[in-house]
Amino acid sequence: MTIYSQHANRGKSQILATYQAPDGVASSTVTSLSSPALAAPIVDALNRISALATVPLSVYDRRDRGFNDYPRTHLGALTNRDTRAALLSGTHSLWYEYTCLQLHQALSDLDDAVTAVPPPVLIAVDAELATEARELRDAMAEYAEGIPAPETATRRCWEFGRPFVAHDGGMRMLSREVRKQLDLLEKGLSPKERKQAIEDLRVMVTAYSRCSSEQATLDYAPLSIFTEPYDSDGYYMSVHAPEPGSKKDDSWEIEIGCWEPDDPADEEGSATTIAAIRCELPTSPDAAQLTDLLDKVEQRADLLAKWAESSVGATLDETEFVVTQGRDS
């Protein structure tokens, strides 16, 4: 509902909130800080919080070809710390719980960003979150229940389908494309299967967001992380979550392989990934285990070639993962 930015003003960094008002786009000052370095992480966190809070209210839940609304319960976390834990325990849908997970992270990042600011700034930031939550609730009451929002000059207007937030290009998970992919992933699942898929998604997303790799990519169809570090000599690693609802692909799996050219004589031609080993995990990993694995590969790309030669039954060096399938299995 709001876009945040910082501007230099009389030797300080001023944080501005920009929004759609009844008479057009308007701005107001949130607070001022002594340096851009202090303001930047606060601006970033506020923009993510605004986008994550607003977008689920601005689109339809199209699962099963419906036109249903997403929950509004996440709004409580903007002003009530006691409700933040609920952002990590919902079971509504893969996409909505993904936004709640990211909202929890954005709020935590804001907490970290304000640890170094004076009390008046902290008070101002809390007041801004309260304003954002109140304006969104007023807009929802008017849209869904016909209760007129208070007509004030500082009112923040909202329009379904056209959220005024800074998310395009910066938060792919809020895109229609990702929402459709996750909706398709959970199609036909029972409530129990959907709950497990959401838990797996939380593990995968948390591990990805915490790892140090700049080459790792998160994919949604299937749900996986792929990484091919620099200097890996063509070796890669992918981590796959269980396929929701599948009785065949129902385990977490780590795959290590390499790219092999389709035509050995053409060094710059096409290539195909060839799996060398797989580790089928007996139980679901936690995010810390996967983050540690991704960080090891990022810091020592030579490990991939070494691991690729591991025999079935062996444990990957410096890890706890056991090889269950080899190149010739």
Secondary structure, DSSP 8 states (H G I E B T S, - for coil): --EEEEEEETTEEEEEEEEEETTEEEEEEEEEES-HHHHHHHHHHHHHHHHHHHHHHHSEE-GGG--EE---GGGGGGT-GGGGGGGGT--S-HHHHHHHHHHHHHHHHHHHHTTTS-HHHHHHHHHHHHHHHHHHHHHHHHHHH-------TT-----TT----S-TTT-GGGSHHHHHHHHHHTTT--HHHHHHHHHHHHHHHHHHHH---SS-EEEETTEEEEE--TTSTTEEEEEE---TT-SSS-S-EEEEEEEEESSTT-TTS-EEEEEEEEEE-SS---HHHHHHHHHHHHH-THHHHHHHT--TT-B-TTS--B--B-TT-
